[in-house]
Amino acid sequence: MTWRSPLALMRDAILSQKAREKELRSLVSNLPFEGLGKSKQPNRFFKSNAIKTNKYTPLFFIPMNLYEQFHRLANIYFVGLAILNFIPVVNAFQPEVALIPICVIMFLTALKDGWEDFRRYQSDKKLNNTPCLIYSRYLTRRNRLCCDSHSCF
């Protein structure tokens, strides 16, 4: 072990204390601050506690739904048959007739998926807006808040 002067030891102790103080994190309440707008809330960069179980957004419903439907082997099979019917040597009947069943099935499946997703959205909205109780050891009264924006769970 090498010899170190007492001043160097004290300097290292002070610097390491300052480094530990910098590493300490500050905790901010998840509750929205009253009187501050949405753009000035300290938690605006963090995800909210709201529950979101729906799969689709209005913009990406059709591409995502088609992507999921073509993961089913039966849909790929019937689309393949419809494509083969457009080849004159292989066609069994009119090519337009072969497209009708697969289009109807895919449309009804998309309609069902859209309806289920809309029901999930409504259920999430209802659950996120239910009042909840928040325990605080510093306040003797109970606070009632909605779970929609940074509040409970």
WOJO-V532257 format. One line per field, one symbol per residue. ss: DSSP state (H for helix, E for strand, L for the rest). A space follows every 10 residues. Layout:
ss: ???
This chain:
ss: LLLLLHHHHH HHHHHHHHHH HHHLLLLLLL LLLLLLLHHH LLLLLLLLLL LLLLLLLLLL HHHHHHHHHL LLHHHHHHHH HHHHLLLLLL LLLLHHHHHH HHHHHHHHHH HHHHHHHHHH HHHHHHHHLL EEEELLLLLL LLEEEELLLL LLL
